[in-house]
Amino acid sequence: DPTHMIRLRKLEEIDVKKDLGYVMQAITLTRHRLKGKVPIIGFSGAPWTLMAYMVQGEGAKSYYKAKTWLYKYPDKAHELMEMTATVIIEYLVAQVEAGAQMLEVFDSWAGDLTQEAFAEFSLPYLKKIATKVKAKLRERKMEAVPMTIFARGADWALKELADSDYDVLSLNWTVKPSAARKQVGSKSLQGNLEPAVLFADEARIRREAGKMVKEFGTHGYIANLGHGMLPTMKPDALGIFVDEVHKCSESMGKGKKRKKNGS
């Protein structure tokens, strides 16, 4: 219950760079080791998702303890998420300072909320994070790197999320690309192959990956899975997925070029 909030450190006592310095060191080291081969993506959990873990105390199928706060202690829920959002902002800015070239915010349990609860308890903090991170980077004369939001299961909120300072909206595997495009306008999309496809044989992986790329198109799109990989998935399967994405994208690009040239 909220009485435990007294155990939290005050915001002025938190030094993200000191407390999480090992994260920044890892980002800088990785950036140097990669030598520009691929970009470094920094990330953080979203306020609602982090609150769900904090209050529940463990992973769960239903975060009923955390959701109870939203209805029984709404003021304290807002207070906790406001504090969390403030720290997340500093954490993401520090990651960019350490070398991250793109950022992603994961609201893994957004879909556990009703649309009304998401609009009240999650969406305002998600928007604040993107706006404040970019503002702070500009204040420090740094590039406002692209930011992605992944609100898993909150497909109905795509239009609202598009009306934010995030540059990319990441989709899970239940969303049709055509439906998402209609809601997000010029925003870029990321996703959304069903991860279980990676358990299939090579031919099926290539077929599903190619179908996905064709549905999204090659403009304003980042190919990805619709969620994370499982420990039992083979890296080779992911390699097949990436290879097919490249082949399909190149083929579609050449086709557009020939069409433009009239050949």
N, C-alpha and C positions, 0 to 999 in steps of 0.2 A: 504494500500500500504506500501512498505518498509520504508517510512518515520516514521512509527510508531515504528520501531525497536529501536528508541532512548529511548523509554519508558522502554525497558528491562534493568534489572540489569546486571551489568558486572559480568562475571564468578567469578572473585576474590571476589565479594561481596556476593556470594551465599554460605551459610553454610547449606548443606542438613540436617545434624543432628539437627541443631537448628530450621530451618524453617519447617521441617517435623518430628520433634521429636515425635509427637504424634503417627505417624505411627510405629516408632521403638518401642515405649513403648507398643503399642498394640501387636506387634509381640512377644516381650519378655513375656508379660503377658500371651498371648495365648499359647506360647510354654510351659510355666511352668504349666498352668492349664491343658493342654492336657496330661502331664506326659508321653510323648512318644507314645501315642496311635496311632496317625497319624502324618505324617510330615507336617511342615508348608511351604507353597509355597508363596514366595514373587513375586511381579510382577510390571510391568510398561508398559505404552503405548510406542509404537515405535516412533521415530522422525517424520516420515511422518504422522502418525495418529494424534499425538499431534499438529503438524503444521496445519493439516486440521481443527482441532477444534479452534486453536488460530486465524487463518486467517478468517475462516468462521464465527466465533463468536457464533456458535450454531450448534446443530445437524442438519443434512440435508441429503436429498436423493442423492444429487450430490454436491460434494465439489468444485464447479466451481471456487469460489474465490481463494481457496488454489491452485488449479491446474493452475490457471492463472499465479501465481507466477513462476511455473516451466518453463513456456514458455516465459513470459514477463520479469521476474526478476530472471533468473536462478542462478546468483551469490549470490543474497540475499537469495534465497531459500536454497542454500547450506550453507551459513553462519548461517542461523537460525537453520538448522538441525544439523550442527556441534556443535553449542552451546547446543542444546537440548540433543544430544547424550552424550556430556561431563557430563551434569548434571545427565542424566539417569544412567550412569556408576557409579557415586558416590552414587546415590540413591540405586541402587541394591546392591552395596558392603555394604552399611550401613544396609540394610535389613538382609544380611547374618550375619553381626556382631551382629545384634539384635536377631538372632535366626532362620532366614529362612533357610530351608534345601534344597530348590530347588527354581529356579527362572524361570519365564515365561515372555516373551516379546510379547505383543499383537500389531500386525500391522493390526488393524481391517479394514482399508480402503485400504489395499494393492491392492485389486482387482479392485479398481477404476482407477488405473493407467494402461497405456499401458505397454507392456513388456519392451519396451525401456526406458520409464520413470521410471519404477520400478528399472531397472538395474542401472540407473544413480542416482536417487534421494532417493531410499530407501535401496536397498541391501547393498551398501558399509557401511552405518551406522549401519545396523543390524549386519553385520559381525564384525564391529569394537566393538560394545557393548559386544558381547560374548567374544571376544579375550581380550579386556581390563579388563573386570570384572574378568575373571579368573586370568589374570596376576597380578592384584592388590591384589587379595585374596592370591595368592602365596607369593607375596612380604610381606604381613602381616602375613605370617606363618599360613594361614588358608586354610581349604579345599576348593578346587575349585568345588563348588557344581554343580550338573547337571543343565543344562539350556535348556529351551524349547522355540521354536519360533512358533508363530501362525500368519502366513501371510494369513489372510482370503481372499479367492478368487484368490490368486496367485498360483493356482495349477501348472501352467506352470513353476514355479520357484523352484520346489522341488529339482531338481538336483543341482541348484546353492546354495540353502539353505543348502543342505546336505554337500556341500563343505565349511563348516564353523566350528566354535568351539561350535555350539549348539549340545547337545546330543540327543535331541528329537525334531521331527517335528510334530506339531499338525495339523490335517486335519479337514476341514469342511465336511459337509455331502454329498457334490457333488463329492467327490473323491473316486474312487474305490481302496480298499486296495491293490489289486494285482498290479494295475498300479503304485501306490505309491512305493511299495516295489522294483519294478524294477528300480526306479530312485534314491532311497536313500541309497542303499547298506546296510551297517551294522548299520545305524542309527536307533534308536528306533522311533516308531510312536505312536501318541496319537489321539484318536477320536473314531468314528466320527458319532455317531447316530444322525439322524435327530431329533432335539429337539421336534418337533411337535408330535413325537411318544408318548411322555409322556401324551398327551391328550387322548390317546387310553385306552381301557380296559386292565386289567392285562394280559390276554392271549396274546394280540397283543404286549404289551410291552416286555413280556418275549420272544416271538418269534423273534422279531426284534433284541433284545439285544443278544440273542443266535446266531443268524445268523451273527451279526457283529463280535462277538468274534471268531467264526469259520473262518471267512474270513481273519481276521488279524493273527490268531494264538496266541499262548501264549508266544512266545519268542520275546523280544524287543518290547513290546507293553503295552501301558497304556490305559485302557478303559475309554472313556469319551463321552460326547455329542459333536456334531459337532459345537456347539456354546453355548451361555449362555441360562439359563432358563428364561422364562417369568414370570412376577409377578403373572399371573393367573394359573400357573402350581402348582399342589399339591405336597408337599414334599413326600407324600406316594407313588406317582408315581415314584419319583426318588429312593425311597427305594426299590421298585420292580425291577427297572433297576439294581441297585447295587447288589441286592440279586441274580438275574439271571446271572450277570457277574461272580460272585463268583462261583455259581453252575456249570456253563458251563466251566469255567477255570479249576476247580477241576476235573471235569469229563474228560476233554481233557488231563489233566496231568496224571491221572490214566491210561487212555488209552495208552498214550505213554510209560508209565512205564511197562505195561503189554506186550506191543509189543517189548520193549527192552529186557525183560526177556524171551521172546519167549513163553509166555502163552496166 
